Amino acid sequence: MDRKTEIILAAKQKFAEFGFQQVSMQSIAEACKISKASIYKLFDSKESLLDELLQYNHQQLTNMAALIEVDKSLSDEARFERKIVLEIESFKENKHLIQMLMFSPPFKESSELQRHMNNVRAILMRWHQEMLLNLYGEKVEPLKWDMTLHLLGLLNPYLKMMADGVIIRDPAEVAHELKLVMDAIVTDKLRRAPLLDEQHIQLHYHADLPESPGKAELMHTIFLQIQDVTTNTLQDETLTEAADHLENELAKDKPAAYLVEALLTYLDQQSLLKESIRSIRLLM
């Protein structure tokens, strides 16, 4: 585990146990057995540390969902249900942190932190929307925001009750129930016009809703990550050369599958690049 991740996980435990306002950077440093100055080399402030913690949590969820997505043995229905199970388990694991974010006064009073929380909600909404589009296809495209809110409305009470131990059921059973209910809602809703569009969601959450990155954006991300890897580990230029070859090959009308796979496999050996490589594979 690298130093940055170690600090993020220590902060996660501290924030969940004591609350954001009560935790000092010094206490996080002591938990990591490092100096406070070492933390400030990586994070400008406690707020920026929280920001990276929330991004880290979402990235972990995305990474695990990607593994479900690439499993060719699964049907679309099974993928959907497994992602719901994954979300339930993640919510249970992060219950105390989520409660702190929802009810701690500093987050209600700080416009900057509130803006960030709105962006986190927007990212999760887009994630759920993609789950629905993957399951039901283009026919629900005009209804995607109505369907997303329906899914969240069904899911959120189950998340909270299962995290609190009120519902002692197999998460897979809950996921299957939600899928059956969504089937009925989609069948019924297809007969009527949508009520919501993206502008409604943006106005309500005061946040820009991110689009899923394409190959060009992912390649840009990989080059930035390679710069970070080579700066910190003093590696040679082979990583950059491999990324250059990959970018050139992907730009072709008919990329050579064997060459693309070989380059992806080589770059995937770097832990920092794994998520971007996985995302490129999902786009292919």
C-alpha positions in Angstrom: 0.0 0.0 0.0 1.4 3.4 -0.9 1.7 6.3 1.6 -1.2 8.3 0.1 -3.6 5.4 0.3 -2.5 4.6 3.9 -3.3 8.2 4.9 -6.7 8.1 3.2 -7.7 4.9 5.0 -6.5 6.2 8.3 -8.5 9.4 7.8 -11.6 7.3 6.8 -11.4 5.4 10.1 -10.9 8.6 12.1 -13.7 10.6 10.4 -16.1 7.7 10.8 -15.4 7.3 14.5 -15.1 10.8 15.7 -16.5 13.1 13.0 -14.8 15.4 10.6 -14.7 18.5 12.8 -13.1 16.6 15.8 -10.3 14.9 13.8 -7.0 16.8 13.4 -4.4 16.3 10.8 -2.0 15.6 13.6 -4.1 12.6 14.8 -4.2 11.2 11.3 -0.4 11.6 11.1 0.0 9.8 14.4 -2.2 6.9 13.2 0.1 6.6 10.2 3.3 7.0 12.3 4.4 9.9 10.2 4.8 13.7 10.6 2.0 16.1 10.0 4.3 17.8 7.4 4.4 14.5 5.4 0.6 14.6 5.1 0.6 18.2 3.9 3.0 17.3 1.2 0.2 15.1 -0.3 -2.9 17.0 0.8 -3.4 20.8 1.0 -5.9 20.6 3.8 -8.3 18.4 5.7 -11.0 19.2 3.2 -8.8 18.1 0.3 -8.1 14.9 2.2 -11.8 14.3 2.6 -12.3 15.0 -1.1 -9.7 12.4 -2.1 -11.2 9.9 0.4 -14.6 10.2 -1.3 -13.0 9.8 -4.7 -11.1 6.8 -3.4 -14.3 5.1 -2.1 -16.1 5.7 -5.4 -13.1 4.4 -7.4 -13.1 1.2 -5.3 -16.7 0.7 -6.1 -16.1 1.4 -9.8 -13.2 -1.0 -9.9 -15.2 -3.9 -8.5 -18.1 -3.0 -10.8 -15.8 -3.2 -13.8 -14.8 -6.8 -12.8 -18.5 -7.7 -13.0 -18.9 -5.9 -16.3 -16.1 -7.9 -18.0 -17.4 -11.2 -16.8 -18.7 -12.6 -20.1 -20.4 -15.5 -18.3 -23.0 -13.2 -16.8 -26.3 -12.1 -18.3 -27.3 -8.4 -18.3 -29.7 -9.2 -15.5 -27.1 -11.0 -13.4 -24.7 -8.0 -13.9 -27.3 -5.6 -12.7 -28.1 -7.6 -9.6 -24.5 -8.2 -8.7 -23.8 -4.4 -8.9 -26.7 -3.8 -6.5 -25.2 -6.4 -4.1 -21.9 -4.7 -4.5 -23.5 -1.3 -3.6 -25.2 -2.8 -0.6 -22.0 -4.2 0.8 -20.1 -1.0 0.1 -22.8 1.0 1.9 -22.6 -1.3 4.9 -18.9 -1.0 5.0 -18.9 2.8 4.9 -22.1 3.3 7.0 -20.5 5.4 9.7 -18.6 7.6 7.2 -21.8 8.2 5.2 -23.8 9.1 8.4 -21.1 11.6 9.3 -21.4 13.2 5.8 -25.2 13.4 6.0 -25.6 14.7 9.5 -22.4 16.5 10.6 -23.0 20.3 10.9 -19.9 21.4 9.0 -21.2 19.9 5.8 -24.5 21.6 6.1 -22.8 25.0 6.7 -19.9 24.8 4.2 -20.9 25.8 0.7 -17.7 24.2 -0.7 -18.2 20.9 1.0 -21.9 20.9 0.1 -20.9 21.6 -3.6 -18.6 18.6 -3.4 -21.3 16.4 -1.9 -23.6 17.4 -4.7 -21.0 16.3 -7.2 -20.6 13.0 -5.5 -24.4 12.4 -5.7 -24.3 13.4 -9.3 -21.6 10.8 -10.1 -23.5 8.1 -8.3 -26.7 9.0 -10.2 -24.8 8.7 -13.5 -23.5 5.3 -12.4 -27.0 4.0 -11.6 -28.3 5.4 -14.9 -25.6 3.5 -16.8 -26.7 0.3 -15.0 -30.2 0.8 -16.2 -29.2 1.6 -19.8 -27.0 -1.5 -19.9 -29.9 -3.6 -18.6 -32.8 -2.3 -20.6 -31.1 -0.8 -23.7 -31.9 2.1 -25.9 -35.7 1.9 -25.4 -35.4 3.6 -21.9 -33.0 6.3 -23.2 -35.8 9.0 -23.2 -36.8 7.9 -19.7 -33.3 7.5 -18.2 -33.7 10.2 -15.5 -37.2 9.1 -14.4 -35.9 5.5 -14.2 -32.7 6.5 -12.3 -34.8 8.3 -9.6 -37.2 5.3 -9.4 -34.2 3.0 -8.8 -32.7 5.3 -6.2 -36.0 5.6 -4.5 -36.3 1.8 -4.2 -32.7 1.2 -3.3 -31.9 3.8 -0.7 -34.3 2.6 2.1 -33.0 -0.9 1.7 -29.4 0.4 1.9 -30.1 2.2 5.2 -32.1 -0.6 6.7 -29.7 -3.3 5.8 -26.7 -1.2 7.0 -28.5 -0.8 10.4 -29.2 -4.6 10.6 -33.0 -4.0 10.4 -33.3 -6.3 7.4 -31.3 -9.5 7.9 -31.6 -10.9 4.3 -29.2 -12.0 1.7 -28.3 -8.9 -0.4 -28.7 -11.0 -3.5 -32.4 -11.6 -2.6 -32.9 -7.8 -2.2 -31.1 -7.1 -5.5 -33.4 -9.6 -7.3 -36.5 -8.1 -5.8 -35.4 -4.6 -6.9 -34.8 -5.9 -10.4 -38.3 -7.4 -10.6 -39.8 -4.2 -9.4 -37.8 -2.2 -12.0 -39.0 -4.5 -14.7 -42.6 -3.7 -13.9 -41.9 0.1 -13.6 -40.1 0.2 -17.0 -42.9 -1.7 -18.7 -45.5 0.7 -17.3 -43.4 3.9 -17.9 -42.7 3.1 -21.5 -46.4 3.9 -22.2 -46.0 7.5 -21.0 -43.8 10.5 -21.7 -40.8 11.3 -19.4 -41.2 13.8 -16.6 -37.5 14.7 -16.2 -34.5 15.6 -18.3 -30.8 16.3 -17.5 -31.4 20.0 -16.9 -33.9 19.2 -14.1 -31.2 17.1 -12.4 -28.5 19.7 -12.8 -30.7 22.5 -11.4 -31.7 20.4 -8.4 -28.2 19.1 -7.5 -26.3 22.2 -8.6 -23.7 20.0 -10.2 -22.5 19.0 -13.6 -23.2 15.4 -14.4 -20.1 13.7 -15.8 -20.1 11.8 -19.0 -18.4 8.4 -19.1 -14.8 9.0 -20.5 -14.0 7.9 -24.0 -10.8 6.4 -25.3 -9.2 9.8 -25.9 -9.9 11.0 -22.3 -8.7 7.7 -20.9 -5.4 7.9 -22.9 -4.9 11.4 -21.6 -5.4 10.1 -18.0 -2.9 7.3 -18.6 -0.2 9.7 -19.8 -0.7 11.9 -16.7 -0.5 8.8 -14.5 2.6 7.6 -16.4 4.3 10.9 -15.7 3.5 10.4 -12.0 4.9 6.9 -12.0 8.1 7.7 -13.8 8.7 10.8 -11.7 8.3 8.9 -8.4 10.0 5.7 -9.4 12.7 6.9 -11.8 11.6 4.3 -14.4 12.8 4.5 -18.0 10.7 5.6 -21.0 9.3 2.2 -21.9 5.9 3.0 -20.2 5.5 6.2 -22.2 6.5 4.4 -25.4 4.0 1.6 -24.8 1.3 4.2 -24.2 2.2 6.0 -27.4 1.9 2.7 -29.3 -1.4 2.0 -27.7 -2.8 5.4 -28.6 -1.7 5.1 -32.2 -3.2 1.6 -32.5 -6.5 2.6 -31.0 -6.8 5.5 -33.4 -6.8 3.1 -36.4 -10.1 2.0 -37.9 -9.2 -1.6 -37.3 -6.7 -1.9 -34.4 -4.7 -5.1 -34.2 -6.3 -6.9 -31.3 -3.2 -8.9 -30.4 -1.1 -5.8 -30.2 -3.6 -3.8 -28.2 -4.0 -6.6 -25.7 -0.2 -7.0 -25.4 0.2 -3.3 -24.7 -2.7 -3.2 -22.2 -1.3 -6.2 -20.4 2.1 -4.5 -20.2 0.7 -1.2 -18.8 -1.6 -3.1 -16.5 1.4 -4.2 -14.5 1.5 -0.7 -13.0 -1.0 -0.6 -10.1 -1.6 3.1 -10.7 -2.8 2.4 -14.3 -5.1 -0.5 -13.6 -8.4 1.4 -13.5 -7.7 3.3 -16.7 -6.6 0.1 -18.5 -9.7 -1.7 -17.3 -11.9 1.1 -18.5 -10.3 1.0 -22.0 -11.0 -2.7 -22.1 -14.6 -2.1 -21.3 -14.9 0.4 -24.3 -13.4 -2.1 -26.8 
